[in-house]
């Protein structure tokens, strides 16, 4: 439903299922709008060119070196190093409507909490 490199991601599996991104991928064609040409004045300016960099690919899958619970309802996964990637959550069991909030940080505070202020430019 929303995501940010620095402020995390909001993902509602109930919405994802309706959009065809859930485990059953039950998207119905009637939910999609038909493509329509733009008037020339509405089209983006510039020239479309191919991406000139190598494709982004998965090179490794790593597990956290530590998983802590510094306070009620908060779990911190520490990967032990700075990295770039995508978080994949497995075996999450919770009630419908439960909020799971992911926050990314580059350093840990002394109290074992992520310092999310340092990640925001």
Secondary structure, DSSP 8 states (H G I E B T S, - for coil): -EEETTTEEE--HHHHHHHT-STT----GGGS-------GGGS--S------S-----------SEEEEEETTEEEEE-SS---------S----TT----B---SSB-TTS-B-GGGG--
